[in-house]
Amino acid sequence: MGDLSAAFVSANNAVVQGTSEKQLRAWRRYKDYLMSIGLQHDLFLEGFNRGQRIKILCAFAQSVREGRFGVKSPKLLKADSVRATLDGVAQAYKLADRADPRLDADGKLAFLLQRQLRGYKSVDPGEKPQVAITGSVLRKFHQLALSAFDKALCELFIGAFFFAMRSCEYLKVQGPRKTKLLELRNIRFFQANATIPHSSSSLSSADCVSITFELQKRDTKNDTITQHKSGDKLLCPVKVWASIVRRIRSYQSTGASTTVNTFQFPEGGKLHLFSGAELLKRLRFATTTIGQDSLGFTAKEVGLHSACSGAAMAMYLAHVPVFTIMLLGRWSSDAFLRYIRKQVKEFSNGISSKMIQHEHFFTIPSSSSEDPRAPNNPLNPACRNSHGLSFKETVRPLASVFH
């Protein structure tokens, strides 16, 4: 029993609290729906066959789409939200050692559900990705930062920009996350291959700064990324992170385990943790000050993901190799392409001139008909019946197997 209990604990550690809450919320909606149609005593629909269960799920999905259960005010939910709710119900079935009710006999998502979800998606409004933040917005943010609070928050965002950070890595966000918030001990500085202690007065003169991300959403642990000094007075990863470390170390009761979003108010000395809402408000104000005519986007299009997108876009426009963008941004796949904004005017700069560099090119002819692998060749078994051969002649081997 001890081993089984430990196994359950390990399984629970695989998901964060927020994920568990979403699954429970989906299951509550499902139970409420079954109660509304008089099936509260058969939660796993054991009195129905596979086809009937799928149809009941389709009806449940429609109720979720219309927001009839589990929401404060009814509204039309998007296809992705409906699918996520169905996923949560399926998880509950599996945890109860029941078969996934969404699947057809072939083990794939039921055809009716596929059509239904695709229909929802076809009428859903298009996704509006957050825009890529620019270096000019960062400079304006700093220019407008008059208070110590705003300056510290601006420095933190600039530091996050150079490492393509997700908001939960450097800010207080709503709900529990698997990603671990960075602490001072995760920030290291190097000068000529030697580590510079945080107490050193020459911290901002270091050659580079390395940040170790202990735990990330994709379960990668202790991922260390290094950025070198840029030579810019403001937009320099070494200088900005040196300033952050020195500021936090100057507070009382702070140490190596203090998170990087810590700020101390001069009045009263109370410690405060920067939040996503506080950053977004100031970031959007800087965007509004520059204006849509210059940037091409409005403040409403800026979000906390704009740092990731801005970092990816800045590296792309600087012709940084794709694999370097992936490694520095800690993207394990081509997911980083979601952060490359092709609507940026500079994205296609020079492409048209490259497209006419080779106005004439030679296409290698297809393989010879003598090749037995070629279509319509009588030696190709796949095509032999098209040459008027009988069935026996078609399946008969061409070479004699007896001598």
Residue, then its C-alpha position, 0 to 999 in steps of 0.5 A: m500500500g505504501d508503494l501505491s500511495a507514493a505512486f499516487v503522490s508522484a502522479n499528482n505532482a505531474v500537474v500543477q494546481g491550476t490544471s487540477e482545478k480546470q479538470l475539476r471544473a470540467w467535471r462539475r459542469y458535466k455532472d450539472y449537465l447530466m443532472s439537468i437531463g436526469l442522468q445524475h445516477d449514471l455519471f459514466l453513462e454505463g447504461f448506454n452504448r458507444g454511439q449513444r455516449i458520443k451523442i450525449l457528449c455532443a449535446f454536453a459540448q453544445s451546453v458548454r459552448e452556450g455557457r449554460f453551466g459553470v459560468k457567472s454570465p452565459k456567453l458563447l465559449k470558443a471551440d478551444s474552451v469547449r475542447a478543453t472541457l471535454d478533455g477534462v471530462a475524459q481525464a475524469y473517466k480515465l482516473a476512474d478506470r473507464a474508457d475515454p468516452r470521446l473516442d470512436a471504435d478506431g480510437k480516434l476522436a469521434f467523427l461527430l465531435q470532430r465536425q462539431l468542434r470544427g464548426y465552432k472554430s469556423v465561426d469563432p473570431g480569429e485569434k489576435p496574437q500579441v504584438a512584438i514589442t520594440g526597443s523603442v518602446l523600451r526606451k520610452f518606458h524608461q524615459l517615462a519612468l519617473s518614480a523609483f517604482d517605475k524605474a525598477l519595473c522598467e529595468l525588470f522588463i528590459g532584463a526579461f526582454f533579452f532572455a525572452m522570458r515568460s511573465c511567470e518567470y519574473l512577475k507575480v501572476q494569477g494562479p499556480r504555475k509549474t515554472k519557477l520564479l527566478e531568484l537572485r541566486n539564479i543570476r550570475f556574472f562573469q568577467a574573463n571566465a571568472t565569476i563576479p560575486h553579487s557584492s562586487s562594485s564592478l558587477s556592471s562591468a562584467d562581460c556577460v550575465s547567465i541566468t539559470f531557469e530551474l524549472q520550466k513549463r516544458d519540464t526542462k530543469n536548470d536551463t542556463i542562458t547567457q547574454h553578453k554586454s551590448g555596449d548600449k547605456l540602457l539596453c544592455p542585459v549585463k547592466v540592467w541585471a547588475s542594477i536589479v541585483r544591486r537594488i534588491r541586495s540593498y534591501q533589508s531581509t533579502g538574500a540569494s532566495t529573494t525573487v527578482n520581482t522584489f521592490q521595497f517602498p522607501e516609505g515604511g520599507k515594505l517589500h512588494l512583488f511586481s505583478g503582471a497587471e502593474l507592468l502591463k499598465r505602464l507598458r501600454f502607456a509607453t506604447t500610447t505615447i509613441g503612437q500607432d502611426s509610428l508603431g503600427f499597433t495600439a496599446k490594446e494589442v500589447g500583452l505580457h507575451s510581447a516580450c517573448s515575441g519582441a525578443a524573437m522578432a529582434m533576433y530574426l531581423a538581426h539575421v540570428p540563425v533559427f537554431t540560436i533563436m530557439l536555444l536562447g528563447r528556450w523553445s524546444s520546437d518550432a513553437f517560436l514561429r508563433y512569436i515571429r510576426k510576419q506583418v512587421k514591415e521589415f520582415s520581408n525586407g530584401i526578399s523580392s530582390k532575392m527572388i529574381q536572382h535566379e530568373h532561369f533554372f533547370t529542372i531535372p527530368s523525371s526518372s527514365s521509364e526503364d527504371p522498374r520503379a517508374p509508373n507504367n513500367p511493366l516490371n513494376p508490380a504495382c502497375r503490372n495488371s494495367h498491361g492486360l495481364s491476368f490475375k495469376e500473371t500479375v501475382r506470379p514472380l518475374a524470376s524463377v525461384f526453382h532451378 
